[in-house]
């Protein structure tokens, strides 16, 4: 029974994906689609069947919109989850609708609608159950945030002298907020074990942060500072206003490409300045998580859904063969849209490729492929960089 149920679920999703989507108008707030719903007429109750048919059309309209955002394999694997969290609440994602046609067809009532789907609201629902992150390959994050609470004379940071595995309030809160959304964080113990030199201090340069991220095999690195300060006692009481400020910058760990730059601040009042500073840091961290998530997801969704730039480093190819190699790339890979020369030095060519889709497909397609009396060997790849060696026979 379980197997049959899963097969039926998968077929249902795939059928939904083949329904023709007819976009009339698309915007960040809503997208118009056409969908048809039907319901069986029971005991002659056409009014009840009509209402059920409209709701069925709502569901099919939402299924179409979800199918645009999430690949079919992910839909099939997560059918029950999506059905429970999204499809069962389809009417909540319909901004407005117009009935184009309705009719009785035998013992069924059929309704065709034109509906405006709340795309932003729908994306948020998919983000909440982690599907956008799954589609992006679940990139790993590393947090490098130096933290200084009230009465501390200097910031603490896990990668520096005296650092360790203990997390500060900010990093701990960010992880608590983002992990339930599907974000994955690297194991800092791996980084600490492999560190041969200790970075100079809490204010990391991009280069040093990227080196640490590479050691932890992170794909996204969040670098920043957090400071909490306490003001003077309020109106002759022992209560003090404590304010926390957090500033971070987010980079793609392999390419150094900026993803986001975010600052937050919050305050609280407390008789104990250290406790007040801790509470202010936590509140500012929760706001930071709220701001960071859409920024990071927007970048990942762009990488998955549209053309994006990846770097290709090629060794062993003679300069005279580079023109043929670029033609080969565009002929063999439909995903490669544009190729830009960046440099050729000491037998190493650096190219920027505008591609659609996953860089893994490009890496797998190149590895072992014959070309001009030799073949390619992929040395490594990340979400934004692929290193390839050409080996002559």
Secondary structure, 3 states (H helix, E strand, C coil): CHHHHHHHHHHHHHHHHHCCCCCCCECCCCEEEEEEEEEECCCCCHHHHHHHHHHHHHHHHHHHHHHHHCCHHHHHHCHHHHHHHCHHHHHHHEEEEEEEEEEEECCEEEEEEEEEECHHHHHHHHHHCCHHHHHCCCCEEEEEEEEECCCCCCCECCCCCCCCCCCCHHHHHHHHHHHCCCCEECCHHHHHHHCCCCCCCCCCCHHHHHHHHHHCCCCEEEEEEEEEEEEEECCCCCCEEEEEEEEEEEEECCCCCEEEEEEEEEEEEECCHHHHHHHHHHHHHHHHHHHHHHHHHHHHHHHHHCCEEEEEEEECCCHHHHHHHHHHHHHHCCCEEEEEEEEEECCEEEEEEEECCCHHHHHHHHCCCEECCEEEEEEEECCCEEEEEEEEC
